Amino acid sequence: MAVKPKSQSTYVRDNRSPIPLNETVSKYMRSNKSKNTKPEMLFRKALWQAGIRGYRLHWKKAPGKPDIAFPSKKIAIFLNGCFWHRCPNCNLSLPKNNQEFWQSKFERNIARDKEKIEALENENWEVLVIWECEMKEDLGQQIEKVRRLLNPTIQNK
Ligand SMILES: [Zn+2]
């Protein structure tokens, strides 16, 4: 078993994330922007190309400010990064260092996501969560899910 170098001791700055100690964590952390992340940009581009319009981004009037909201249809979409939102499909392991920090951080993220969805559903919104890995796997299929939600009558076409 490898001995941990001293440099990997816990280092938490206030409430912020610890300094990433490996490239994977570092990469994930760089992608932690709440707005206009790359998957979100790709998704919006794909929506546009599919001719889907009429959505608002991070609409403040909807509970939880969903990434994408169709106000007239009360449909909300969250585009979740697998690392930060703890994707059930990917089931990523905790970063090796500062596990306590990450554990509580992720628990807060998951709780917040759940609250947002519940708040929306309480106001009769329909909520769709699309994971980053699903987008990577088949973006077209995710756009199709949105289309079906928007137009339930064309479901079987
Ligand atoms: Zn995933």
Backbone and ligand atoms as CSV (ligand in chain L), in Angstrom:
chain,resi,resn,atom,element,x,y,z
A,1,MET,N,N,0.835,-1.199,0.000
A,1,MET,CA,C,0.000,0.000,0.000
A,1,MET,C,C,0.875,1.257,0.000
A,2,ALA,N,N,0.507,2.197,-0.845
A,2,ALA,CA,C,1.320,3.409,-0.984
A,2,ALA,C,C,1.162,4.315,0.233
A,3,VAL,N,N,2.266,4.902,0.633
A,3,VAL,CA,C,2.227,5.857,1.751
A,3,VAL,C,C,1.895,7.233,1.188
A,4,LYS,N,N,0.934,7.865,1.810
A,4,LYS,CA,C,0.537,9.198,1.338
A,4,LYS,C,C,1.627,10.225,1.615
A,5,PRO,N,N,2.026,10.974,0.622
A,5,PRO,CA,C,2.994,12.045,0.881
A,5,PRO,C,C,2.392,13.091,1.828
A,6,LYS,N,N,3.250,13.748,2.552
A,6,LYS,CA,C,2.797,14.745,3.530
A,6,LYS,C,C,1.990,15.880,2.876
A,7,SER,N,N,2.335,16.183,1.643
A,7,SER,CA,C,1.705,17.317,0.980
A,7,SER,C,C,0.198,17.109,0.779
A,8,GLN,N,N,-0.249,15.863,0.942
A,8,GLN,CA,C,-1.662,15.615,0.698
A,8,GLN,C,C,-2.513,15.742,1.952
A,9,SER,N,N,-1.960,16.358,2.986
A,9,SER,CA,C,-2.761,16.537,4.189
A,9,SER,C,C,-3.902,17.518,3.897
A,10,THR,N,N,-4.919,17.443,4.734
A,10,THR,CA,C,-6.110,18.255,4.499
A,10,THR,C,C,-5.787,19.742,4.451
A,11,TYR,N,N,-6.357,20.390,3.509
A,11,TYR,CA,C,-6.171,21.825,3.378
A,11,TYR,C,C,-7.458,22.436,2.867
A,12,VAL,N,N,-8.216,22.984,3.777
A,12,VAL,CA,C,-9.497,23.560,3.391
A,12,VAL,C,C,-9.454,25.055,3.644
A,13,ARG,N,N,-9.725,25.806,2.612
A,13,ARG,CA,C,-9.735,27.259,2.748
A,13,ARG,C,C,-11.138,27.717,3.102
A,14,ASP,N,N,-11.324,28.219,4.278
A,14,ASP,CA,C,-12.645,28.679,4.714
A,14,ASP,C,C,-13.700,27.656,4.315
A,15,ASN,N,N,-14.663,28.162,3.558
A,15,ASN,CA,C,-15.727,27.273,3.124
A,15,ASN,C,C,-15.525,26.782,1.701
A,16,ARG,N,N,-14.396,27.165,1.142
A,16,ARG,CA,C,-14.202,26.844,-0.264
A,16,ARG,C,C,-13.636,25.434,-0.433
A,17,SER,N,N,-13.554,25.029,-1.678
A,17,SER,CA,C,-13.052,23.692,-1.964
A,17,SER,C,C,-11.571,23.609,-1.639
A,18,PRO,N,N,-11.119,22.446,-1.208
A,18,PRO,CA,C,-9.676,22.282,-1.017
A,18,PRO,C,C,-8.961,22.366,-2.361
A,19,ILE,N,N,-7.703,22.712,-2.309
A,19,ILE,CA,C,-6.924,22.774,-3.540
A,19,ILE,C,C,-6.839,21.364,-4.126
A,20,PRO,N,N,-7.212,21.228,-5.389
A,20,PRO,CA,C,-7.219,19.878,-5.976
A,20,PRO,C,C,-5.813,19.305,-6.064
A,21,LEU,N,N,-5.699,18.033,-5.746
A,21,LEU,CA,C,-4.379,17.424,-5.726
A,21,LEU,C,C,-4.139,16.512,-6.907
A,22,ASN,N,N,-5.177,16.280,-7.661
A,22,ASN,CA,C,-4.889,15.533,-8.879
A,22,ASN,C,C,-5.675,16.104,-10.040
A,23,GLU,N,N,-5.266,15.737,-11.206
A,23,GLU,CA,C,-5.769,16.370,-12.421
A,23,GLU,C,C,-7.269,16.131,-12.612
A,24,THR,N,N,-7.741,14.945,-12.237
A,24,THR,CA,C,-9.155,14.653,-12.449
A,24,THR,C,C,-10.031,15.576,-11.616
A,25,VAL,N,N,-9.705,15.669,-10.325
A,25,VAL,CA,C,-10.486,16.539,-9.446
A,25,VAL,C,C,-10.366,17.977,-9.919
A,26,SER,N,N,-9.167,18.348,-10.277
A,26,SER,CA,C,-8.919,19.702,-10.750
A,26,SER,C,C,-9.774,20.019,-11.974
A,27,LYS,N,N,-9.873,19.064,-12.864
A,27,LYS,CA,C,-10.664,19.246,-14.085
A,27,LYS,C,C,-12.142,19.432,-13.738
A,28,TYR,N,N,-12.626,18.576,-12.819
A,28,TYR,CA,C,-14.027,18.683,-12.407
A,28,TYR,C,C,-14.295,20.028,-11.764
A,29,MET,N,N,-13.337,20.470,-10.937
A,29,MET,CA,C,-13.563,21.713,-10.221
A,29,MET,C,C,-13.589,22.907,-11.162
A,30,ARG,N,N,-12.766,22.855,-12.170
A,30,ARG,CA,C,-12.788,23.958,-13.137
A,30,ARG,C,C,-14.141,24.032,-13.829
A,31,SER,N,N,-14.791,22.886,-13.981
A,31,SER,CA,C,-16.059,22.879,-14.693
A,31,SER,C,C,-17.215,23.274,-13.781
A,32,ASN,N,N,-16.905,23.657,-12.543
A,32,ASN,CA,C,-17.968,24.029,-11.612
A,32,ASN,C,C,-18.359,25.491,-11.761
A,33,LYS,N,N,-19.042,25.783,-12.819
A,33,LYS,CA,C,-19.610,27.125,-12.956
A,33,LYS,C,C,-21.102,26.922,-13.062
A,34,SER,N,N,-21.848,27.751,-12.349
A,34,SER,CA,C,-23.278,27.488,-12.325
A,34,SER,C,C,-23.937,27.854,-13.649
A,35,LYS,N,N,-23.325,28.755,-14.385
A,35,LYS,CA,C,-23.954,29.191,-15.630
A,35,LYS,C,C,-23.042,28.936,-16.817
A,36,ASN,N,N,-23.692,28.668,-17.940
A,36,ASN,CA,C,-22.985,28.582,-19.210
A,36,ASN,C,C,-21.819,27.602,-19.195
A,37,THR,N,N,-22.038,26.476,-18.567
A,37,THR,CA,C,-21.026,25.431,-18.621
A,37,THR,C,C,-21.045,24.815,-20.010
A,38,LYS,N,N,-20.009,24.088,-20.318
A,38,LYS,CA,C,-19.912,23.542,-21.659
A,38,LYS,C,C,-21.068,22.590,-22.004
A,39,PRO,N,N,-21.413,21.636,-21.115
A,39,PRO,CA,C,-22.556,20.783,-21.461
A,39,PRO,C,C,-23.826,21.595,-21.693
A,40,GLU,N,N,-23.970,22.658,-20.894
A,40,GLU,CA,C,-25.166,23.489,-21.054
A,40,GLU,C,C,-25.169,24.204,-22.404
A,41,MET,N,N,-24.017,24.688,-22.792
A,41,MET,CA,C,-23.925,25.366,-24.085
A,41,MET,C,C,-24.243,24.395,-25.225
A,42,LEU,N,N,-23.703,23.177,-25.110
A,42,LEU,CA,C,-23.951,22.170,-26.146
A,42,LEU,C,C,-25.432,21.841,-26.215
A,43,PHE,N,N,-26.026,21.764,-25.033
A,43,PHE,CA,C,-27.434,21.396,-24.970
A,43,PHE,C,C,-28.296,22.479,-25.613
A,44,ARG,N,N,-27.994,23.723,-25.277
A,44,ARG,CA,C,-28.770,24.827,-25.839
A,44,ARG,C,C,-28.618,24.905,-27.348
A,45,LYS,N,N,-27.419,24.628,-27.804
A,45,LYS,CA,C,-27.174,24.633,-29.245
A,45,LYS,C,C,-28.034,23.540,-29.917
A,46,ALA,N,N,-28.060,22.383,-29.267
A,46,ALA,CA,C,-28.836,21.266,-29.817
A,46,ALA,C,C,-30.336,21.575,-29.797
A,47,LEU,N,N,-30.799,22.237,-28.740
A,47,LEU,CA,C,-32.213,22.641,-28.681
A,47,LEU,C,C,-32.533,23.568,-29.847
A,48,TRP,N,N,-31.645,24.501,-30.037
A,48,TRP,CA,C,-31.828,25.477,-31.104
A,48,TRP,C,C,-31.898,24.775,-32.457
A,49,GLN,N,N,-30.961,23.866,-32.663
A,49,GLN,CA,C,-30.915,23.147,-33.944
A,49,GLN,C,C,-32.153,22.289,-34.151
A,50,ALA,N,N,-32.746,21.849,-33.022
A,50,ALA,CA,C,-33.959,21.027,-33.126
A,50,ALA,C,C,-35.203,21.903,-33.297
A,51,GLY,N,N,-34.981,23.215,-33.331
A,51,GLY,CA,C,-36.106,24.124,-33.522
A,51,GLY,C,C,-36.922,24.356,-32.263
A,52,ILE,N,N,-36.355,24.013,-31.120
A,52,ILE,CA,C,-37.075,24.186,-29.860
A,52,ILE,C,C,-36.759,25.574,-29.300
A,53,ARG,N,N,-37.816,26.350,-29.114
A,53,ARG,CA,C,-37.659,27.734,-28.649
A,53,ARG,C,C,-38.541,27.958,-27.425
A,54,GLY,N,N,-38.507,29.201,-26.970
A,54,GLY,CA,C,-39.464,29.591,-25.927
A,54,GLY,C,C,-39.032,29.242,-24.527
A,55,TYR,N,N,-37.729,29.006,-24.337
A,55,TYR,CA,C,-37.275,28.696,-22.982
A,55,TYR,C,C,-36.518,29.874,-22.385
A,56,ARG,N,N,-36.479,29.876,-21.080
A,56,ARG,CA,C,-35.724,30.893,-20.352
A,56,ARG,C,C,-34.583,30.195,-19.629
A,57,LEU,N,N,-33.465,30.890,-19.525
A,57,LEU,CA,C,-32.304,30.319,-18.849
A,57,LEU,C,C,-32.230,30.834,-17.426
A,58,HIS,N,N,-32.068,29.909,-16.490
A,58,HIS,CA,C,-31.911,30.279,-15.072
A,58,HIS,C,C,-32.997,31.266,-14.650
A,59,TRP,N,N,-34.198,30.931,-15.019
A,59,TRP,CA,C,-35.334,31.842,-14.819
A,59,TRP,C,C,-35.614,32.022,-13.331
A,60,LYS,N,N,-35.516,33.245,-12.872
A,60,LYS,CA,C,-35.644,33.515,-11.441
A,60,LYS,C,C,-37.056,33.326,-10.922
A,61,LYS,N,N,-38.034,33.408,-11.820
A,61,LYS,CA,C,-39.418,33.282,-11.350
A,61,LYS,C,C,-39.814,31.832,-11.074
A,62,ALA,N,N,-39.017,30.904,-11.547
A,62,ALA,CA,C,-39.308,29.493,-11.255
A,62,ALA,C,C,-38.527,29.087,-10.008
A,63,PRO,N,N,-39.147,28.292,-9.127
A,63,PRO,CA,C,-38.409,27.848,-7.930
A,63,PRO,C,C,-37.110,27.151,-8.341
A,64,GLY,N,N,-36.044,27.461,-7.641
A,64,GLY,CA,C,-34.778,26.773,-7.888
A,64,GLY,C,C,-34.038,27.200,-9.143
A,65,LYS,N,N,-34.557,28.229,-9.830
A,65,LYS,CA,C,-33.900,28.723,-11.048
A,65,LYS,C,C,-33.362,27.596,-11.933
A,66,PRO,N,N,-34.250,26.805,-12.493
A,66,PRO,CA,C,-33.752,25.685,-13.312
A,66,PRO,C,C,-32.894,26.174,-14.488
A,67,ASP,N,N,-31.991,25.327,-14.931
A,67,ASP,CA,C,-31.097,25.707,-16.023
A,67,ASP,C,C,-31.892,26.157,-17.245
A,68,ILE,N,N,-32.945,25.396,-17.520
A,68,ILE,CA,C,-33.793,25.719,-18.659
A,68,ILE,C,C,-35.241,25.616,-18.204
A,69,ALA,N,N,-36.026,26.635,-18.511
A,69,ALA,CA,C,-37.437,26.608,-18.120
A,69,ALA,C,C,-38.304,27.001,-19.306
A,70,PHE,N,N,-39.370,26.245,-19.488
A,70,PHE,CA,C,-40.380,26.607,-20.477
A,70,PHE,C,C,-41.584,27.116,-19.686
A,71,PRO,N,N,-41.648,28.425,-19.438
A,71,PRO,CA,C,-42.673,28.953,-18.524
A,71,PRO,C,C,-44.100,28.622,-18.959
A,72,SER,N,N,-44.384,28.711,-20.238
A,72,SER,CA,C,-45.777,28.512,-20.657
A,72,SER,C,C,-46.223,27.072,-20.445
A,73,LYS,N,N,-45.290,26.129,-20.489
A,73,LYS,CA,C,-45.647,24.718,-20.300
A,73,LYS,C,C,-45.288,24.212,-18.916
A,74,LYS,N,N,-44.680,25.062,-18.131
A,74,LYS,CA,C,-44.220,24.671,-16.792
A,74,LYS,C,C,-43.355,23.412,-16.832
A,75,ILE,N,N,-42.382,23.465,-17.699
A,75,ILE,CA,C,-41.419,22.362,-17.797
A,75,ILE,C,C,-40.039,22.919,-17.447
A,76,ALA,N,N,-39.394,22.245,-16.505
A,76,ALA,CA,C,-38.080,22.693,-16.053
A,76,ALA,C,C,-37.050,21.605,-16.311
A,77,ILE,N,N,-35.878,22.028,-16.735
A,77,ILE,CA,C,-34.810,21.062,-17.022
A,77,ILE,C,C,-33.561,21.442,-16.242
A,78,PHE,N,N,-33.001,20.438,-15.592
A,78,PHE,CA,C,-31.701,20.617,-14.947
A,78,PHE,C,C,-30.671,19.817,-15.723
A,79,LEU,N,N,-29.580,20.477,-16.027
A,79,LEU,CA,C,-28.478,19.801,-16.696
A,79,LEU,C,C,-27.403,19.605,-15.633
A,80,ASN,N,N,-27.283,18.388,-15.167
A,80,ASN,CA,C,-26.431,18.131,-14.005
A,80,ASN,C,C,-25.081,17.543,-14.377
A,81,GLY,N,N,-24.045,18.153,-13.872
A,81,GLY,CA,C,-22.713,17.569,-14.004
A,81,GLY,C,C,-22.621,16.356,-13.089
A,82,CYS,N,N,-22.030,15.279,-13.594
A,82,CYS,CA,C,-22.023,14.011,-12.849
A,82,CYS,C,C,-21.212,14.098,-11.555
A,83,PHE,N,N,-20.147,14.857,-11.578
A,83,PHE,CA,C,-19.278,14.948,-10.398
A,83,PHE,C,C,-19.946,15.731,-9.269
A,84,TRP,N,N,-20.409,16.912,-9.556
A,84,TRP,CA,C,-20.945,17.785,-8.511
A,84,TRP,C,C,-22.299,17.359,-8.001
A,85,HIS,N,N,-23.087,16.799,-8.886
A,85,HIS,CA,C,-24.455,16.440,-8.481
A,85,HIS,C,C,-24.573,14.957,-8.151
A,86,ARG,N,N,-23.483,14.243,-8.234
A,86,ARG,CA,C,-23.413,12.829,-7.852
A,86,ARG,C,C,-24.388,11.982,-8.663
A,87,CYS,N,N,-24.041,11.832,-9.916
A,87,CYS,CA,C,-24.869,11.077,-10.845
A,87,CYS,C,C,-25.032,9.630,-10.392
A,88,PRO,N,N,-26.281,9.151,-10.305
A,88,PRO,CA,C,-26.498,7.764,-9.877
A,88,PRO,C,C,-25.984,6.748,-10.901
A,89,ASN,N,N,-25.940,7.140,-12.167
A,89,ASN,CA,C,-25.456,6.213,-13.198
A,89,ASN,C,C,-23.942,6.054,-13.097
A,90,CYS,N,N,-23.259,7.162,-12.924
A,90,CYS,CA,C,-21.799,7.108,-12.895
A,90,CYS,C,C,-21.293,6.606,-11.547
A,91,ASN,N,N,-22.005,6.964,-10.485
A,91,ASN,CA,C,-21.623,6.523,-9.150
A,91,ASN,C,C,-20.130,6.726,-8.894
A,92,LEU,N,N,-19.663,7.930,-9.143
A,92,LEU,CA,C,-18.236,8.248,-9.016
A,92,LEU,C,C,-17.787,8.137,-7.566
A,93,SER,N,N,-16.579,7.662,-7.381
A,93,SER,CA,C,-16.083,7.558,-6.006
A,93,SER,C,C,-15.649,8.939,-5.514
A,94,LEU,N,N,-15.557,9.063,-4.208
A,94,LEU,CA,C,-15.126,10.327,-3.619
A,94,LEU,C,C,-13.674,10.594,-3.985
A,95,PRO,N,N,-13.318,11.861,-4.152
A,95,PRO,CA,C,-11.889,12.148,-4.321
A,95,PRO,C,C,-11.110,11.547,-3.145
A,96,LYS,N,N,-9.889,11.121,-3.420
A,96,LYS,CA,C,-9.132,10.384,-2.402
A,96,LYS,C,C,-8.775,11.243,-1.200
A,97,ASN,N,N,-8.599,12.538,-1.443
A,97,ASN,CA,C,-8.193,13.420,-0.349
A,97,ASN,C,C,-9.365,14.265,0.138
A,98,ASN,N,N,-9.264,14.686,1.372
A,98,ASN,CA,C,-10.282,15.562,1.956
A,98,ASN,C,C,-11.677,14.961,1.853
A,99,GLN,N,N,-11.750,13.677,2.134
A,99,GLN,CA,C,-13.023,12.994,1.893
A,99,GLN,C,C,-14.161,13.554,2.728
A,100,GLU,N,N,-13.856,13.975,3.954
A,100,GLU,CA,C,-14.922,14.528,4.786
A,100,GLU,C,C,-15.527,15.769,4.146
A,101,PHE,N,N,-14.621,16.612,3.651
A,101,PHE,CA,C,-15.078,17.829,2.982
A,101,PHE,C,C,-15.995,17.480,1.811
A,102,TRP,N,N,-15.514,16.575,0.967
A,102,TRP,CA,C,-16.282,16.234,-0.234
A,102,TRP,C,C,-17.605,15.598,0.120
A,103,GLN,N,N,-17.560,14.712,1.099
A,103,GLN,CA,C,-18.780,14.028,1.518
A,103,GLN,C,C,-19.869,15.043,1.887
A,104,SER,N,N,-19.509,16.018,2.727
A,104,SER,CA,C,-20.539,16.957,3.168
A,104,SER,C,C,-20.923,17.915,2.041
A,105,LYS,N,N,-19.957,18.270,1.231
A,105,LYS,CA,C,-20.249,19.127,0.073
A,105,LYS,C,C,-21.270,18.449,-0.842
A,106,PHE,N,N,-21.011,17.197,-1.166
A,106,PHE,CA,C,-21.898,16.479,-2.076
A,106,PHE,C,C,-23.274,16.268,-1.449
A,107,GLU,N,N,-23.277,15.995,-0.146
A,107,GLU,CA,C,-24.569,15.819,0.518
A,107,GLU,C,C,-25.405,17.099,0.427
A,108,ARG,N,N,-24.720,18.222,0.587
A,108,ARG,CA,C,-25.445,19.504,0.460
A,108,ARG,C,C,-25.970,19.693,-0.955
A,109,ASN,N,N,-25.137,19.373,-1.941
A,109,ASN,CA,C,-25.566,19.523,-3.334
A,109,ASN,C,C,-26.793,18.663,-3.628
A,110,ILE,N,N,-26.726,17.418,-3.157
A,110,ILE,CA,C,-27.837,16.490,-3.422
A,110,ILE,C,C,-29.110,16.989,-2.742
A,111,ALA,N,N,-28.961,17.462,-1.498
A,111,ALA,CA,C,-30.129,17.963,-0.770
A,111,ALA,C,C,-30.723,19.173,-1.477
A,112,ARG,N,N,-29.849,20.057,-1.949
A,112,ARG,CA,C,-30.319,21.259,-2.635
A,112,ARG,C,C,-31.057,20.897,-3.929
A,113,ASP,N,N,-30.493,19.949,-4.682
A,113,ASP,CA,C,-31.149,19.520,-5.920
A,113,ASP,C,C,-32.537,18.979,-5.633
A,114,LYS,N,N,-32.632,18.189,-4.571
A,114,LYS,CA,C,-33.904,17.577,-4.207
A,114,LYS,C,C,-34.922,18.656,-3.831
A,115,GLU,N,N,-34.459,19.632,-3.066
A,115,GLU,CA,C,-35.354,20.732,-2.668
A,115,GLU,C,C,-35.880,21.493,-3.876
A,116,LYS,N,N,-34.993,21.739,-4.815
A,116,LYS,CA,C,-35.400,22.483,-6.019
A,116,LYS,C,C,-36.486,21.726,-6.775
A,117,ILE,N,N,-36.273,20.428,-6.927
A,117,ILE,CA,C,-37.236,19.620,-7.682
A,117,ILE,C,C,-38.580,19.600,-6.952
A,118,GLU,N,N,-38.519,19.435,-5.634
A,118,GLU,CA,C,-39.763,19.402,-4.863
A,118,GLU,C,C,-40.502,20.738,-4.946
A,119,ALA,N,N,-39.746,21.827,-4.871
A,119,ALA,CA,C,-40.381,23.149,-4.937
A,119,ALA,C,C,-41.070,23.346,-6.281
A,120,LEU,N,N,-40.419,22.893,-7.335
A,120,LEU,CA,C,-41.020,23.014,-8.662
A,120,LEU,C,C,-42.267,22.149,-8.771
A,121,GLU,N,N,-42.139,20.908,-8.314
A,121,GLU,CA,C,-43.277,19.983,-8.425
A,121,GLU,C,C,-44.461,20.459,-7.589
A,122,ASN,N,N,-44.157,21.099,-6.466
A,122,ASN,CA,C,-45.239,21.658,-5.653
A,122,ASN,C,C,-46.003,22.746,-6.392
A,123,GLU,N,N,-45.332,23.377,-7.340
A,123,GLU,CA,C,-46.016,24.402,-8.135
A,123,GLU,C,C,-46.413,23.855,-9.501
A,124,ASN,N,N,-46.515,22.543,-9.552
A,124,ASN,CA,C,-46.994,21.844,-10.748
A,124,ASN,C,C,-46.110,21.978,-11.979
A,125,TRP,N,N,-44.829,22.090,-11.723
A,125,TRP,CA,C,-43.898,22.026,-12.844
A,125,TRP,C,C,-43.551,20.566,-13.087
A,126,GLU,N,N,-43.267,20.275,-14.338
A,126,GLU,CA,C,-42.726,18.964,-14.677
A,126,GLU,C,C,-41.207,19.129,-14.762
A,127,VAL,N,N,-40.486,18.237,-14.108
A,127,VAL,CA,C,-39.034,18.411,-14.012
A,127,VAL,C,C,-38.303,17.278,-14.717
A,128,LEU,N,N,-37.359,17.659,-15.532
A,128,LEU,CA,C,-36.517,16.681,-16.217
A,128,LEU,C,C,-35.067,16.935,-15.814
A,129,VAL,N,N,-34.419,15.893,-15.316
A,129,VAL,CA,C,-32.995,16.011,-14.981
A,129,VAL,C,C,-32.206,15.264,-16.045
A,130,ILE,N,N,-31.299,15.970,-16.653
A,130,ILE,CA,C,-30.457,15.334,-17.671
A,130,ILE,C,C,-29.014,15.366,-17.176
A,131,TRP,N,N,-28.406,14.201,-17.152
A,131,TRP,CA,C,-27.042,14.095,-16.649
A,131,TRP,C,C,-26.035,14.307,-17.769
A,132,GLU,N,N,-24.941,14.861,-17.355
A,132,GLU,CA,C,-23.826,15.121,-18.265
A,132,GLU,C,C,-23.461,13.873,-19.091
A,133,CYS,N,N,-23.425,12.716,-18.415
A,133,CYS,CA,C,-23.021,11.495,-19.127
A,133,CYS,C,C,-24.074,11.096,-20.173
A,134,GLU,N,N,-25.342,11.387,-19.876
A,134,GLU,CA,C,-26.394,11.076,-20.847
A,134,GLU,C,C,-26.252,11.962,-22.081
A,135,MET,N,N,-25.861,13.210,-21.823
A,135,MET,CA,C,-25.650,14.126,-22.944
A,135,MET,C,C,-24.486,13.655,-23.800
A,136,LYS,N,N,-23.420,13.210,-23.111
A,136,LYS,CA,C,-22.240,12.750,-23.848
A,136,LYS,C,C,-22.567,11.499,-24.647
A,137,GLU,N,N,-23.388,10.659,-24.053
A,137,GLU,CA,C,-23.698,9.388,-24.700
A,137,GLU,C,C,-24.590,9.588,-25.921
A,138,ASP,N,N,-25.632,10.385,-25.752
A,138,ASP,CA,C,-26.562,10.573,-26.867
A,138,ASP,C,C,-27.345,11.866,-26.671
A,139,LEU,N,N,-26.781,12.930,-27.163
A,139,LEU,CA,C,-27.397,14.240,-27.000
A,139,LEU,C,C,-28.760,14.291,-27.690
A,140,GLY,N,N,-28.819,13.675,-28.868
A,140,GLY,CA,C,-30.068,13.677,-29.634
A,140,GLY,C,C,-31.213,13.054,-28.858
A,141,GLN,N,N,-30.902,12.013,-28.122
A,141,GLN,CA,C,-31.939,11.331,-27.342
A,141,GLN,C,C,-32.464,12.238,-26.228
A,142,GLN,N,N,-31.583,13.043,-25.654
A,142,GLN,CA,C,-32.008,13.959,-24.584
A,142,GLN,C,C,-32.898,15.064,-25.153
A,143,ILE,N,N,-32.548,15.532,-26.340
A,143,ILE,CA,C,-33.375,16.561,-26.993
A,143,ILE,C,C,-34.758,15.989,-27.290
A,144,GLU,N,N,-34.750,14.710,-27.665
A,144,GLU,CA,C,-36.008,14.031,-27.957
A,144,GLU,C,C,-36.891,13.959,-26.704
A,145,LYS,N,N,-36.271,13.718,-25.545
A,145,LYS,CA,C,-37.027,13.700,-24.283
A,145,LYS,C,C,-37.712,15.043,-24.062
A,146,VAL,N,N,-36.982,16.101,-24.349
A,146,VAL,CA,C,-37.537,17.446,-24.163
A,146,VAL,C,C,-38.698,17.648,-25.131
A,147,ARG,N,N,-38.490,17.236,-26.356
A,147,ARG,CA,C,-39.522,17.412,-27.366
A,147,ARG,C,C,-40.806,16.676,-26.974
A,148,ARG,N,N,-40.633,15.461,-26.446
A,148,ARG,CA,C,-41.803,14.675,-26.035
A,148,ARG,C,C,-42.540,15.326,-24.865
A,149,LEU,N,N,-41.772,15.915,-23.950
A,149,LEU,CA,C,-42.409,16.615,-22.828
A,149,LEU,C,C,-43.198,17.822,-23.309
A,150,LEU,N,N,-42.616,18.509,-24.291
A,150,LEU,CA,C,-43.263,19.724,-24.800
A,150,LEU,C,C,-44.490,19.397,-25.635
A,151,ASN,N,N,-44.415,18.287,-26.347
A,151,ASN,CA,C,-45.503,17.903,-27.261
A,151,ASN,C,C,-45.909,16.455,-27.004
A,152,PRO,N,N,-46.627,16.214,-25.919
A,152,PRO,CA,C,-46.938,14.817,-25.567
A,152,PRO,C,C,-47.706,14.102,-26.683
A,153,THR,N,N,-48.381,14.853,-27.520
A,153,THR,CA,C,-49.195,14.198,-28.546
A,153,THR,C,C,-48.371,13.581,-29.654
A,154,ILE,N,N,-47.123,14.029,-29.820
A,154,ILE,CA,C,-46.335,13.431,-30.912
A,154,ILE,C,C,-45.438,12.306,-30.410
A,155,GLN,N,N,-45.723,11.864,-29.195
A,155,GLN,CA,C,-44.899,10.863,-28.552
A,155,GLN,C,C,-44.619,9.644,-29.414
A,156,ASN,N,N,-45.606,9.204,-30.145
A,156,ASN,CA,C,-45.416,7.934,-30.862
A,156,ASN,C,C,-44.995,8.102,-32.323
A,157,LYS,N,N,-44.729,9.316,-32.703
A,157,LYS,CA,C,-44.322,9.498,-34.104
A,157,LYS,C,C,-42.895,9.038,-34.332
L,1,ZN,ZN,ZN,-23.261,10.405,-15.039
